[in-house]
Amino acid sequence: MHAAIDEDERRETIKELLDLVALAQGMGKRLANETHGDDYAGVRRFNELLHLARVELTRIADAAGTMR
């Protein structure tokens, strides 16, 4: 039973992380819209990293059978 609880907790953590990354991506898009000049390249790279994080987390969620 302990393993089932741990797996449920793991799936819940994955779901919460997916929500958090989605929120961060929305904020990153907003930051990109508000940023100009030399700083824009850094914001763009940050948003690319958030995208890669979401892709990898989605793979983890799929492997764990987590509902998104």
N, C-alpha and C positions, 0 to 999 in steps of 0.2 A: 504494500500500500504506500509506503514511503516513496518508492520510485514513481508511482502514479502522481503523487502530490508534487514531486520535484518536476515532473514533465509538464504538469498543468501550470506550475509557476513559470517554467521556462517559456511556454507558449504565451503566457500573459506578458512576460517581460518583452518578448519579441514584438507582440502587438503594440505595447506601449512605446517601444523604440520606433516602430514604423510611424506611429502617430507623431512622435516628437520630430522625426526627420522630415515628415511632410510639413509640419509647422515651420521648421527651420528653413525648408526650401521656399516656402511662401515669403518668409521674412527676407531671405536672400534675394528673391526676385524684386521685392520692394526696395531693398538696398541698392540693387543694380539700377533701378529706375531713378534713384536719388543720387547716384554717383556719376561723376564726370571726370574727365582728364586722366591724369596719371594713375589715380587710385582705381580706375575702372578695371584694369587688367587683374588686379588682386581680387576684386569682388567676383569677377568672372571665374577665376580659378577656384575660389571658395565655393561658388555654386556648382562648378563641375565636380568638385570633391563631394559635395552633398549628394549630387546625383549618383556618383559611384557608390557612395555609402548606402543609398536607398536600393540600388540594384543588388548589391551584395546581401543586404538585409532581407530583401525579397526572396533571394535564393535560399537563405537560411530558413525563412518562414515557410516556404514551399516544402523544404525537406522535413520540417518539423510538423507539417500538416496544420499550420496556423491559419485560421480564417482571417482574411484582411478586410 
